[in-house]
Amino acid sequence: MARWKELPAGLDSRERRLVAELRRLKDHSGLSLAALAGKTGYSRSSWERYLNGKQPVPRAAVEELAQVCGADPTRLVVLHDVAAQARQQPPAAAAPDAAATAQAGVPVTPAVGAEPPGQEPAAGPVPGTVPLRTVPLRTVPLRTVPLRAFLAGIAAAVVVAFGAGLLTGGAWADDGPGAEDSGTSGYRRGVAYDCDIRRENAGLRAGHSTSREILLDTNSTGFDVVEVQCLLREHGFDPKTTDGLYGQDTKEAATRFQSARGLVADGIVGPKTWAELRR
C-alpha cells in the first residue's frame, strides 16, 4: 500500500482524527482510489482531496465509504459531526468577557474604580487608574445555551459509541492474519467493474477483494468474484466479463487456469487456486 502524504500542519485535530480513521478503513479494504470511485458517487480526485486533508469530507461520503468497506458508519459519522462543528466555531477570543465568565460560574473581579453594588459611584476614577466598563449579565448571548446543549449531545453520542465498542477498534477487530471481507457490501449486479491490477507484498491484487481462502463456485456473486475474474484475465484466461457473477464462462476459465497450474481442475476457486491467482 502506497505511503500516505503528511496531513496539512494547520488541520484541526478533530478533522485530522476523522481523516486518519477514513485512511485506515480504506487501507483495510484493499481498495485503490480508482476502485473506491467506481463504488461510490465521488471521483478519484475527490477522494484524493478528502483523504489528504485538502478538502472537508462530506457526511454522505463518510457513510458511502463505510458501506463499501463493510463497516458500521456510526463511529465515523460521530467523528465527522464533531469535526464539522469545530469548523463552524469562531476563533477563541483572547479573554472571555465578564458576563460569559460569570455565567460559567467563575467569580468576576470588580473593575478598578467600580463601587460595590448598592452604593453610589465615586465622583471620579481613582487617581492613576483607568476604570473598566463592566458588562451587565443580561447582555450574555442566548445562543450559548443551544451551543452547550449541542456539544453535550455530541459528547453523549461519543459515550454511546464507546459503550458499543465502536471507538475502541471493534469495527476492525478482524485485522489479524486470515481476516477477509465478505466481498458483497456495495456490490451491484449487471455492472462490469474495472481491474486495477498491481503487485504488492501480499501478491497480485485487482483492487476489489483481499480474499485468499473463500470458496467460489457457480452462482457465487460479489467483489470476491470480480477479483477472481480480473486475476484470471491478467493470467491470460479471459472469463469474458468482470461483473462479479460466477457463471459458466468464469468457471471454464478457472478450470483451464487450474489445469495449467497442475491443480484439481474442478472450476471451484479455493485456497490453492487463490494462491496461484495471487502469484
PyMOL commands that set and color helices and strands:
alter all, ss='L'
color gray80, all
select helices_A, chain A and resi 13-29+33-39+44-51+59-68+74-88+98-103+137-139+144-163+170-172+223-234+248-260+271-277
alter helices_A, ss='H'
color red, helices_A
select strands_A, chain A and resi 198-200+203-205
alter strands_A, ss='S'
color yellow, strands_A
deselect
rebuild
show_as cartoon
